[in-house]
Amino acid sequence: MLTQSSIFSLLAVAVERYIAIFMPFQYHRLMTPRNAVLVLCFTWTLAFLIGLVPLMGWHKPAPESGYCFFVLVVDMTYMVYFNFFACVLTPLVVMFLIYAQIFVTVKRQMRRIAAERGGAGNTEGTAKMKKEMKMATSLFLVLFLFTSCWIPLHIINCFLLLCPSCPVPLPLLLTAIILSHANSAVNPFLYAYKMKTFRNAFKAIFLCCRGIGDGDEQHDDGGGNAQRS
């Protein structure tokens, strides 16, 4: 469920960037806080329902040993055909196509603006295009790392289902599992390093307790000290 929510969130961000670049006049009408909340609720609800599919019956019979190991209870047809091909690979392909179109369009626009301005690079339009390109590049890097960390495990699942006789070394399987989990550990640092808005948001979260304490002190000191703060 959490993995699927991450994929849908990446897809939502890609669509948001697409609208910002290709539909700039409709952006503020479409990207409202209300619509953002609706998208978040939809992505999490859909991810929750997809995560429930194995519990609804698409799983292997309970092992006689009584141990609930993942590979013993989860059906690989679910992991490969439904989870990987339908719920992971398809959104990833869509996202790569969106970012490819964004990069091509922004590059073309920057060349056109530079040609119209006689090669001047400090125009407002060029600066805006460079900002959009930088944001899209940062988000594409997040998508690329997500794909690099998760695809190896899904490829191994494909071998386990489609080629049962093919040996899959346990160290390789464990490495792929660790790599998929490592993506979640890397993302917060990547977001904070590449994008200022995320960096500011993380700072606000980490300093919220300190901010509350400062607010209480200002309230106790009265208006004069609060003004000096």
TITIPA-94810 format. One record per residue (C-alpha): x, y, z. Coordinates in steps of 0.02 Angstrom, whole numbers, m for minus. Layout:
BEGIN
<x: X | y: Y | z: Z>
...
END
This chain:
BEGIN
<x: 0 | y: 0 | z: 0>
<x: 140 | y: 122 | z: 47>
<x: 238 | y: 83 | z: m111>
<x: 84 | y: 108 | z: m219>
<x: 48 | y: 273 | z: m132>
<x: 226 | y: 330 | z: m173>
<x: 201 | y: 288 | z: m357>
<x: 35 | y: 378 | z: m366>
<x: 110 | y: 529 | z: m276>
<x: 252 | y: 536 | z: m404>
<x: 124 | y: 524 | z: m543>
<x: 21 | y: 665 | z: m467>
<x: 176 | y: 776 | z: m456>
<x: 219 | y: 737 | z: m638>
<x: 43 | y: 785 | z: m692>
<x: 55 | y: 945 | z: m588>
<x: 217 | y: 992 | z: m678>
<x: 136 | y: 952 | z: m845>
<x: m10 | y: 1068 | z: m807>
<x: 109 | y: 1206 | z: m746>
<x: 205 | y: 1204 | z: m910>
<x: 75 | y: 1160 | z: m1041>
<x: m79 | y: 1240 | z: m961>
<x: m9 | y: 1392 | z: m867>
<x: m168 | y: 1496 | z: m880>
<x: m274 | y: 1357 | z: m804>
<x: m145 | y: 1309 | z: m672>
<x: m207 | y: 1417 | z: m528>
<x: m387 | y: 1368 | z: m564>
<x: m347 | y: 1182 | z: m563>
<x: m209 | y: 1172 | z: m431>
<x: m307 | y: 1235 | z: m282>
<x: m282 | y: 1174 | z: m102>
<x: m452 | y: 1088 | z: m113>
<x: m403 | y: 993 | z: m269>
<x: m236 | y: 947 | z: m191>
<x: m325 | y: 870 | z: m42>
<x: m442 | y: 776 | z: m159>
<x: m294 | y: 706 | z: m257>
<x: m208 | y: 652 | z: m95>
<x: m366 | y: 566 | z: m33>
<x: m390 | y: 480 | z: m201>
<x: m210 | y: 417 | z: m212>
<x: m210 | y: 348 | z: m35>
<x: m382 | y: 269 | z: m54>
<x: m333 | y: 186 | z: m217>
<x: m168 | y: 127 | z: m143>
<x: m261 | y: 57 | z: 8>
<x: m382 | y: m40 | z: m103>
<x: m240 | y: m110 | z: m210>
<x: m148 | y: m162 | z: m52>
<x: m303 | y: m257 | z: 6>
<x: m313 | y: m364 | z: m152>
<x: m210 | y: m510 | z: m81>
<x: m319 | y: m511 | z: 76>
<x: m474 | y: m527 | z: m33>
<x: m418 | y: m699 | z: m94>
<x: m276 | y: m675 | z: m218>
<x: m147 | y: m769 | z: m115>
<x: m74 | y: m942 | z: m89>
<x: m149 | y: m1065 | z: 35>
<x: m84 | y: m1047 | z: 210>
<x: 78 | y: m1146 | z: 232>
<x: 72 | y: m1299 | z: 343>
<x: 218 | y: m1233 | z: 444>
<x: 110 | y: m1090 | z: 505>
<x: 244 | y: m961 | z: 466>
<x: 179 | y: m812 | z: 368>
<x: 329 | y: m778 | z: 257>
<x: 298 | y: m659 | z: 112>
<x: 353 | y: m779 | z: m26>
<x: 249 | y: m920 | z: 48>
<x: 83 | y: m827 | z: 55>
<x: 89 | y: m696 | z: m83>
<x: 47 | y: m760 | z: m257>
<x: 180 | y: m711 | z: m384>
<x: 47 | y: m690 | z: m519>
<x: m20 | y: m547 | z: m413>
<x: 154 | y: m474 | z: m389>
<x: 202 | y: m484 | z: m573>
<x: 44 | y: m460 | z: m677>
<x: m58 | y: m348 | z: m564>
<x: 66 | y: m260 | z: m449>
<x: 214 | y: m240 | z: m568>
<x: 142 | y: m230 | z: m744>
<x: m21 | y: m138 | z: m703>
<x: 14 | y: m37 | z: m545>
<x: 201 | y: 0 | z: m556>
<x: 265 | y: m12 | z: m734>
<x: 118 | y: 76 | z: m818>
<x: 125 | y: 232 | z: m706>
<x: 315 | y: 237 | z: m723>
<x: 305 | y: 234 | z: m913>
<x: 175 | y: 374 | z: m909>
<x: 287 | y: 478 | z: m795>
<x: 441 | y: 454 | z: m902>
<x: 341 | y: 509 | z: m1055>
<x: 277 | y: 663 | z: m963>
<x: 450 | y: 718 | z: m909>
<x: 522 | y: 682 | z: m1082>
<x: 391 | y: 796 | z: m1159>
<x: 424 | y: 928 | z: m1026>
<x: 611 | y: 928 | z: m1060>
<x: 589 | y: 937 | z: m1249>
<x: 461 | y: 1077 | z: m1237>
<x: 559 | y: 1182 | z: m1112>
<x: 719 | y: 1165 | z: m1213>
<x: 626 | y: 1219 | z: m1370>
<x: 548 | y: 1368 | z: m1280>
<x: 717 | y: 1424 | z: m1210>
<x: 796 | y: 1419 | z: m1383>
<x: 649 | y: 1514 | z: m1458>
<x: 656 | y: 1650 | z: m1322>
<x: 844 | y: 1667 | z: m1342>
<x: 826 | y: 1683 | z: m1531>
<x: 690 | y: 1816 | z: m1514>
<x: 796 | y: 1915 | z: m1390>
<x: 952 | y: 1904 | z: m1496>
<x: 1037 | y: 1779 | z: m1382>
<x: 1006 | y: 1876 | z: m1221>
<x: 999 | y: 1750 | z: m1081>
<x: 935 | y: 1859 | z: m938>
<x: 758 | y: 1884 | z: m999>
<x: 611 | y: 1850 | z: m884>
<x: 545 | y: 1713 | z: m998>
<x: 713 | y: 1623 | z: m1002>
<x: 730 | y: 1633 | z: m813>
<x: 557 | y: 1559 | z: m790>
<x: 595 | y: 1418 | z: m912>
<x: 759 | y: 1382 | z: m823>
<x: 667 | y: 1373 | z: m657>
<x: 540 | y: 1252 | z: m729>
<x: 680 | y: 1147 | z: m803>
<x: 772 | y: 1142 | z: m636>
<x: 615 | y: 1086 | z: m545>
<x: 574 | y: 954 | z: m676>
<x: 754 | y: 890 | z: m671>
<x: 748 | y: 873 | z: m481>
<x: 582 | y: 779 | z: m487>
<x: 645 | y: 669 | z: m629>
<x: 796 | y: 624 | z: m521>
<x: 677 | y: 568 | z: m383>
<x: 582 | y: 463 | z: m510>
<x: 742 | y: 390 | z: m582>
<x: 806 | y: 337 | z: m410>
<x: 637 | y: 263 | z: m367>
<x: 640 | y: 161 | z: m527>
<x: 821 | y: 107 | z: m502>
<x: 786 | y: 49 | z: m324>
<x: 625 | y: m47 | z: m358>
<x: 644 | y: m121 | z: m533>
<x: 776 | y: m251 | z: m481>
<x: 658 | y: m330 | z: m354>
<x: 515 | y: m335 | z: m479>
<x: 629 | y: m413 | z: m610>
<x: 676 | y: m549 | z: m485>
<x: 490 | y: m579 | z: m454>
<x: 467 | y: m601 | z: m641>
<x: 604 | y: m733 | z: m643>
<x: 526 | y: m822 | z: m494>
<x: 359 | y: m832 | z: m586>
<x: 406 | y: m851 | z: m769>
<x: 564 | y: m954 | z: m747>
<x: 545 | y: m1061 | z: m590>
<x: 698 | y: m1165 | z: m636>
<x: 809 | y: m1011 | z: m646>
<x: 915 | y: m998 | z: m488>
<x: 899 | y: m836 | z: m391>
<x: 1037 | y: m821 | z: m261>
<x: 972 | y: m773 | z: m90>
<x: 1102 | y: m634 | z: m67>
<x: 1041 | y: m556 | z: m231>
<x: 860 | y: m563 | z: m174>
<x: 903 | y: m487 | z: m4>
<x: 1006 | y: m351 | z: m88>
<x: 860 | y: m306 | z: m201>
<x: 743 | y: m298 | z: m50>
<x: 864 | y: m186 | z: 47>
<x: 886 | y: m76 | z: m108>
<x: 697 | y: m51 | z: m120>
<x: 689 | y: m1 | z: 63>
<x: 840 | y: 112 | z: 45>
<x: 742 | y: 219 | z: m77>
<x: 627 | y: 275 | z: 64>
<x: 778 | y: 323 | z: 170>
<x: 859 | y: 424 | z: 30>
<x: 705 | y: 520 | z: m28>
<x: 692 | y: 646 | z: 117>
<x: 874 | y: 698 | z: 94>
<x: 855 | y: 706 | z: m95>
<x: 699 | y: 814 | z: m84>
<x: 780 | y: 930 | z: 44>
<x: 942 | y: 944 | z: m55>
<x: 866 | y: 976 | z: m227>
<x: 708 | y: 1077 | z: m189>
<x: 700 | y: 1232 | z: m81>
<x: 513 | y: 1219 | z: m46>
<x: 535 | y: 1043 | z: 26>
<x: 688 | y: 1100 | z: 123>
<x: 588 | y: 1240 | z: 204>
<x: 446 | y: 1121 | z: 242>
<x: 564 | y: 997 | z: 327>
<x: 641 | y: 1138 | z: 428>
<x: 468 | y: 1193 | z: 484>
<x: 425 | y: 1015 | z: 536>
<x: 587 | y: 986 | z: 632>
<x: 581 | y: 1156 | z: 716>
<x: 395 | y: 1153 | z: 756>
<x: 422 | y: 1116 | z: 940>
<x: 547 | y: 1257 | z: 953>
<x: 427 | y: 1371 | z: 861>
<x: 287 | y: 1328 | z: 982>
<x: 402 | y: 1365 | z: 1128>
<x: 453 | y: 1533 | z: 1055>
<x: 270 | y: 1575 | z: 1025>
<x: 228 | y: 1537 | z: 1207>
<x: 371 | y: 1649 | z: 1267>
<x: 312 | y: 1791 | z: 1156>
<x: 135 | y: 1771 | z: 1222>
<x: 195 | y: 1775 | z: 1403>
<x: 312 | y: 1924 | z: 1380>
<x: 176 | y: 2034 | z: 1310>
<x: 164 | y: 2145 | z: 1157>
<x: 328 | y: 2241 | z: 1181>
<x: 443 | y: 2090 | z: 1182>
<x: 343 | y: 2008 | z: 1044>
<x: 374 | y: 2158 | z: 934>
<x: 560 | y: 2152 | z: 967>
<x: 559 | y: 1967 | z: 916>
END
